[in-house]
Amino acid sequence: MDFNSTIAIIGGGNIGMSIAEGLVNAQKYKPEQIIITRKKSDLPKDLHEGGFTFQEDNADAVSKARIVVLSVVPHVYEPILEGMKHAFTEQHTLITVVTGVEIARFQEAIQKDICIARVMPNTAIKIRQSMTCIATNKPKSKEFAEVTELFNMLGETLYIDEELMLSATALGSCGIAYFLRAIRAASQGGTQIGFHADEAQLIAAQTAKGAAELLLQLHTHPEDEIDKVTTPRGITIAGLNEMEHNGLSSAFIKGIVKSYDKAINKEE
Ligand SMILES: NC(=O)c1ccc[n+]([C@@H]2O[C@H](COP(=O)([O-])OP(=O)(O)OC[C@H]3O[C@@H](n4cnc5c(N)ncnc54)[C@H](OP(=O)(O)O)[C@@H]3O)[C@@H](O)[C@H]2O)c1
């Protein structure tokens, strides 16, 4: 295995595996260039899953890969970092997905002057459609440019101040669940008015995708696009106002603030 062209993903769970699959889909890495660690790598299905190399030894994985992605849950990261910090050299770049843990904590543990990027993607990274917010200790370095390029292959990126990382978690990372639930709710409405569940889901999901693409491609404001659909005394405004009377916008805002508050309290 060539150190420079190998990437290690420490913690091959939901987001770690999604990143691995996204990188392969982007043809940035071949599966054999990706080492994935798990607490238990000896399950038969894991051994051959996607052609990746699975193992349990985190320090060994770090020693074999120039770029290391840390994607374990916050409550286990301390012993994992402790067990692998000695394997980092000046050549490494560390990308951390761990929610709520600051870059300074990794710097302090590793004690090497390396680029550390703290990223907050969502699970659409698997199909290269993530929204990924990124912060770093070395914004002008070529290593950070490389990290940004990597995540640009996996969707959209936005460089943010690290202090906004928990806000990015609530809006972008948790956000995918909110929009999925909105699509599910629309599908249920669709079924009640006559569509089979699969047809209702297709109509709801493609309509949601179209709405998002209008904003992303035309850079218009949502209300301008809504105005084009809501004819006076029409059926769209009747439905939309009914949703608002039942707290649609308020529910989204309150939910996002609730997730953010929970993220903040976890960090304390
Ligand atoms: N899920 C998301 O959408 C998302 C989005 C952005 C950020 N994040 C953040 O990303 C991190 C991971 O989240 P997740 O949802 O992917 O969690 P997860 O599915 O529970 O995955 C965690 C992985 O870490 C592995 N692990 C545990 N102990 C380990 C050890 N000692 N050595 C190596 N690997 C070990 C687990 O292995 P086993 O499978 O063997 O137990 C598991 O595969 C969290 O900090 C989360 O907040 C998640």
PDBQT file of the ligand as one rigid body, heavy atoms in Angstrom, charges set to zero:
ROOT
HETATM    1  N1  LIG A 301     -24.420   9.844  10.691  1.00  0.00    +0.000 N 
HETATM    2  C1  LIG A 301     -24.380  11.088  10.199  1.00  0.00    +0.000 C 
HETATM    3  O1  LIG A 301     -25.196  11.483   9.360  1.00  0.00    +0.000 OA
HETATM    4  C2  LIG A 301     -23.287  12.037  10.628  1.00  0.00    +0.000 A 
HETATM    5  C3  LIG A 301     -23.115  13.238   9.920  1.00  0.00    +0.000 A 
HETATM    6  C4  LIG A 301     -22.094  14.099  10.306  1.00  0.00    +0.000 A 
HETATM    7  C5  LIG A 301     -21.291  13.798  11.383  1.00  0.00    +0.000 A 
HETATM    8  N2  LIG A 301     -21.493  12.634  12.064  1.00  0.00    +0.000 N 
HETATM    9  C6  LIG A 301     -20.593  12.328  13.175  1.00  0.00    +0.000 C 
HETATM   10  O2  LIG A 301     -19.750  11.281  12.726  1.00  0.00    +0.000 OA
HETATM   11  C7  LIG A 301     -19.405  10.451  13.823  1.00  0.00    +0.000 C 
HETATM   12  C8  LIG A 301     -19.789   9.017  13.501  1.00  0.00    +0.000 C 
HETATM   13  O3  LIG A 301     -21.204   8.926  13.377  1.00  0.00    +0.000 OA
HETATM   14  P1  LIG A 301     -21.918   7.638  12.751  1.00  0.00    +0.000 P 
HETATM   15  O4  LIG A 301     -23.339   7.979  12.627  1.00  0.00    +0.000 OA
HETATM   16  O5  LIG A 301     -21.181   7.202  11.542  1.00  0.00    +0.000 OA
HETATM   17  O6  LIG A 301     -21.708   6.590  13.953  1.00  0.00    +0.000 OA
HETATM   18  P2  LIG A 301     -21.729   5.013  13.875  1.00  0.00    +0.000 P 
HETATM   19  O7  LIG A 301     -22.580   4.547  12.737  1.00  0.00    +0.000 OA
HETATM   20  O8  LIG A 301     -22.011   4.506  15.237  1.00  0.00    +0.000 OA
HETATM   21  O9  LIG A 301     -20.231   4.636  13.495  1.00  0.00    +0.000 OA
HETATM   22  C9  LIG A 301     -19.164   4.675  14.390  1.00  0.00    +0.000 C 
HETATM   23  C10 LIG A 301     -18.169   3.639  13.955  1.00  0.00    +0.000 C 
HETATM   24  O10 LIG A 301     -17.047   3.718  14.837  1.00  0.00    +0.000 OA
HETATM   25  C11 LIG A 301     -16.568   2.399  15.009  1.00  0.00    +0.000 C 
HETATM   26  N3  LIG A 301     -15.754   2.262  16.203  1.00  0.00    +0.000 N 
HETATM   27  C12 LIG A 301     -16.151   2.230  17.499  1.00  0.00    +0.000 A 
HETATM   28  N4  LIG A 301     -15.091   2.000  18.307  1.00  0.00    +0.000 NA
HETATM   29  C13 LIG A 301     -14.017   1.906  17.484  1.00  0.00    +0.000 A 
HETATM   30  C14 LIG A 301     -12.639   1.669  17.702  1.00  0.00    +0.000 A 
HETATM   31  N5  LIG A 301     -12.151   1.507  18.933  1.00  0.00    +0.000 N 
HETATM   32  N6  LIG A 301     -11.823   1.620  16.631  1.00  0.00    +0.000 NA
HETATM   33  C15 LIG A 301     -12.314   1.787  15.368  1.00  0.00    +0.000 A 
HETATM   34  N7  LIG A 301     -13.601   2.032  15.100  1.00  0.00    +0.000 NA
HETATM   35  C16 LIG A 301     -14.434   2.071  16.153  1.00  0.00    +0.000 A 
HETATM   36  C17 LIG A 301     -17.797   1.550  15.084  1.00  0.00    +0.000 C 
HETATM   37  O11 LIG A 301     -17.406   0.213  14.832  1.00  0.00    +0.000 OA
HETATM   38  P3  LIG A 301     -18.428  -1.052  14.900  1.00  0.00    +0.000 P 
HETATM   39  O12 LIG A 301     -19.273  -0.915  13.655  1.00  0.00    +0.000 OA
HETATM   40  O13 LIG A 301     -17.547  -2.258  14.861  1.00  0.00    +0.000 OA
HETATM   41  O14 LIG A 301     -19.174  -0.873  16.187  1.00  0.00    +0.000 OA
HETATM   42  C18 LIG A 301     -18.667   2.182  14.014  1.00  0.00    +0.000 C 
HETATM   43  O15 LIG A 301     -18.460   1.558  12.779  1.00  0.00    +0.000 OA
HETATM   44  C19 LIG A 301     -20.130  11.006  15.042  1.00  0.00    +0.000 C 
HETATM   45  O16 LIG A 301     -19.269  11.845  15.759  1.00  0.00    +0.000 OA
HETATM   46  C20 LIG A 301     -21.262  11.792  14.431  1.00  0.00    +0.000 C 
HETATM   47  O17 LIG A 301     -21.697  12.829  15.265  1.00  0.00    +0.000 OA
HETATM   48  C21 LIG A 301     -22.453  11.745  11.697  1.00  0.00    +0.000 A 
ENDROOT
TORSDOF 0
